[in-house]
Amino acid sequence: LVFAAGDWCLGGDLEVIERIKWEDGLDQYRLTPNELRAEFKKRKADAVFAFQLRNPIHNGHALLMTDTRRRLMERGYSNPVLLLHPLGGFTKNDDVPLNVRIEQHHAVMKEGVLDPDSTVMAIFPSPMMYAGPTEVQWHAKARIAAGATYYIVGRDPAGMKHPGTGSDIYEHTHGRKVLTMAPGLGQLSIIPFVVAAYDKTKSKMDFYDSTRHEDFLFISGTKKKKVPTATLR
């Protein structure tokens, strides 16, 4: 990425002359931190929990988000609001395009899988750098600026592959551990990702129970993306 930027690296103070627009039909979702805070205030949110994703929402994601709201209400909050914050910068070449993901997120809310009255969807303009623990902290701290008080940490947020062996450099829980120790995150409560899978006995998604391992079917986001591709072929 550094080499691709050319011969110049600029630094120093920034002055915003005018708002950046992509003119791709999605600019209305690129809300600034101040605009997000205003929206939360308008909805009378007494807690804001953020969830970042770079793939379409699947039932495991939805279960985690709805259960987080339920748990926050059990703690005494009257109106926790979800900040659904999909990545809007570059992602992997085989990832679903942003405009398609936004349409899917709208469909999920229209179907009532996520409550549109307690969900604010906005594009997080950052790219996915796969930069390990440093990027995990950036993702969390950026949400503080937008007014989030709780942050759902993904299953493997610090994921990086070794360039030689292809094996994971960090274990899956490393990102969550970093956020519990990182400075500047005192006002943000970290909600760890809970593994969800399809419970064959209930015919629906549920949180994984290791004592009933044979009852669960695991379908990853990567596996889901391969299904339509294989069908088209």
C-alpha positions, 0 to 999 in steps of 0.5 A, a space after each residue: 500500500 505504501 509503495 502504491 501511493 507513489 513517491 510522496 508521503 504527506 503529513 501535518 495538520 489537515 483542513 477540510 475544505 469541503 465534504 468528501 463525496 464518492 458520488 456512488 449513490 451511498 453518500 447518505 450513509 457516510 455519516 460523520 461522528 457528529 451526525 451519528 451522535 445527533 442521530 442517537 440523541 434524536 432516538 433517545 439512545 441511552 446506550 450505543 453498541 457498535 458492530 462492524 462487518 465486511 460481509 452480509 449479515 448472517 443469522 449468527 450476526 443477527 443473533 449476537 446483535 439482538 441478544 446484545 440489546 436484550 442483555 443491555 436492557 437487562 442491565 437497566 438501559 431503556 433504549 440501547 441503539 445498534 450502530 450497524 457499521 459496515 466497512 466502506 473502504 477496500 476489502 478482500 477481492 472476493 468480498 461482496 461489494 459495498 452497494 450489495 451489502 447495504 441493500 442486504 442490510 436494508 432487507 434484514 431490517 425490512 424483514 424485522 430480523 433487526 429492528 429498524 427503530 433501534 438500528 442506525 446503519 452508516 458506512 465506516 469509510 475505513 479500509 480493511 488493512 489486516 494490520 493485527 492488534 493496531 487495527 483492532 484498536 483503531 476500529 474500537 477508538 473510532 467508534 468512541 468518536 461516533 458516540 458508541 459506549 459498547 463495542 462488539 469484538 469480532 471472532 478474529 479481529 486481529 487476523 493476520 496470516 504469516 507470509 511464508 507459512 500461511 498460518 495465523 500469527 495471532 490466536 483468535 482471542 488476541 484482539 479482544 485481549 488487546 482491547 482490555 489492556 489498550 489505553 484510551 478505551 476506558 469509556 468503551 465496554 468491550 462485548 466479546 464475540 460469542 460463537 453461534 451456529 445452526 442448532 439442528 435440534 431447534 432448526 434455528 441459530 443458537 449460541 454454541 453449546 460444547 456439550 452438544 457439539 454434534 447438534 450444531 452445524 457451522 457455516 462461516 461467512 467465507 463458506 456462505 460466499 462460496 455457495 452462490 459462486 459455485 452455483 453460478 459456475 
